[in-house]
């Protein structure tokens, strides 16, 4: 009887606790998020408002930077810049400290996610619903190459240890590996039970990658061989995922739930599904505080919300 009660309590416990919500002007839809722990900021690309939403975590002040219709955002620590791209068909470079606009170039179509090749300081920008990934010099924003992929590219990540980029391909249920020297796909891996791959995260210390599908499946895979180590049931409709490397957790945002996945020695396991706002489909983690952030809009307005790790 005692063991049954304990098991019930474990199942009912939540790995995250909902926290404060911050108002954002403009209403409407958001896309990708990022956290800059050095300057204590949360970024959310606010496509409807055509701005980058910025929350100062020290003061709680929210501000908006006009960048056009935006989707992807990444922080470049070496160059001290923030890069933003999206449906406005532009790639924008901001000063990381002041957030002043430094440069802007036109794209050949709408952009989506982007990744930074930190070894060469080059940017890889996904052509939203296209079949291309564009490569730019991060310092000058000069276009260097176009990488052809198998279909509409979703999330992309760079790993310095393997010196490869990993690209989710939504319509073909694949992860394609891009060689940054040849600027071409070197190998393609099927995602198994995962369909419609969206969110992607890499644990660069363990060499395990995580790819989340819109069908409610997340795979843990070996980033050198592509071997699927385990498949985890998560909430359906997951878009962006984010990894807390300190806790070994992967957070999956899915418009109503945050699926919390724990990395294990042989893959991953589900810790639980936490209720979140229905419009929240993207997510970011603060590596210093372990706080989890989502953004969403509804009929009342637009918001950023914090979730904290349960104690």
Secondary structure, 3 states (H helix, E strand, C coil): CHHHHHHHHHHHCCCEEEEEEEEECCCCCCCCEEEECCCCEEEEEECCCCEEEEEECCCCCEEEEECCCCCEEEEECCCCEEEEECCCCEEEEEECCCCCEEEEEECCCCEEEEEEECCCCEEEEEECCCCEEEEEECCCCCEEEEEECCCCEEEEEEECCCCEEEEEECCCCEEEEEECCCCEEEEEEECCCCCCEEEEEEECCCCEEEEEECCCEEEEEECCCCCEEEEEECCCCCCCEEEECCCCEEEEECCCEEEEEEEECCEEEEEEEEECCCCCCCEEECCCCCCEEEEEECCCCEEEEEEEECC
